[in-house]
């Protein structure tokens, strides 16, 4: 039997993923993981479902996350002008489920 102190700690679930949706998402995630892992170190252009576009090299793909080293070729950083510095390259983690397109460049 629970007392009033325990009831305050209970969680109220407001969402549960449908099992068919979960299976579809898992299948898509597995497919994208294999695809991205097979193109590691390749220059790509990625567009998200929200319309954001990024160019860079695929660094790694793990647990639903694509790690993209953003390309800064031809660009000077606002506070650090000069040639690109490999040490200062920015790695952007992108959620695989938010990706709309991945194109090899």
C-alpha positions in Angstrom: 0.0 0.0 0.0 1.3 3.4 -0.9 1.2 6.4 1.3 0.8 10.0 0.3 4.6 10.6 0.2 5.1 7.9 -2.4 2.2 9.1 -4.6 3.9 12.5 -5.0 6.9 10.7 -6.5 4.9 8.7 -9.1 5.3 9.7 -12.7 2.5 10.4 -15.1 3.1 9.0 -18.6 2.0 11.5 -21.3 3.4 9.6 -24.4 4.1 6.1 -25.4 5.5 5.2 -28.8 3.3 2.8 -30.8 5.1 -0.5 -31.2 4.7 -0.4 -35.1 6.2 3.1 -35.1 9.0 1.9 -32.8 9.8 -1.0 -35.2 9.8 1.4 -38.2 12.1 3.9 -36.5 14.4 1.1 -35.5 14.5 -0.2 -39.0 15.2 3.3 -40.4 17.9 3.9 -37.8 19.6 0.6 -38.6 19.6 1.4 -42.3 21.0 4.9 -41.9 23.6 3.6 -39.5 24.9 1.1 -42.0 24.7 3.7 -44.8 26.6 6.3 -42.8 29.2 3.9 -41.4 29.9 2.7 -45.0 30.7 6.3 -46.0 32.8 7.3 -43.1 35.3 10.1 -43.9 33.4 11.1 -47.0 32.3 14.6 -47.7 28.5 14.9 -47.6 25.7 17.5 -47.6 23.0 16.7 -45.1 19.6 18.3 -44.9 17.4 17.9 -41.9 13.6 17.7 -41.8 13.6 21.2 -40.4 15.4 22.5 -43.5 18.9 23.0 -42.0 21.7 22.1 -44.4 25.2 21.1 -43.4 28.3 20.1 -45.3 31.1 18.1 -43.8 32.8 14.7 -43.4 31.1 11.8 -41.7 33.2 11.2 -38.6 31.2 8.5 -36.9 27.7 7.1 -36.5 26.6 5.5 -33.2 23.3 4.9 -31.4 21.2 7.0 -33.8 23.6 9.9 -33.9 25.6 11.0 -37.0 28.8 12.9 -36.1 29.6 15.3 -38.9 32.8 17.3 -39.0 31.7 20.6 -40.5 33.5 21.7 -43.6 35.0 25.2 -43.2 36.8 25.1 -46.6 36.7 28.5 -48.2 35.3 30.2 -45.1 37.0 32.3 -42.5 35.7 32.2 -39.0 34.5 35.6 -37.7 36.9 35.8 -34.8 39.7 33.5 -36.2 40.5 34.6 -39.7 43.0 32.6 -41.8 43.3 29.2 -43.3 41.2 26.3 -41.8 42.7 24.8 -38.8 42.0 21.0 -38.5 42.2 21.3 -34.7 39.4 23.8 -34.6 37.0 21.8 -36.8 33.6 21.5 -35.3 31.9 18.1 -35.0 28.1 18.4 -35.1 26.0 15.5 -33.7 22.9 15.0 -35.8 20.0 12.7 -34.8 19.5 10.2 -37.7 15.7 10.4 -37.5 15.9 14.2 -38.2 17.7 13.7 -41.5 15.9 14.2 -44.8 18.7 13.7 -47.3 22.4 12.8 -47.3 24.3 13.5 -50.5 27.9 12.6 -51.4 29.9 15.5 -52.6 
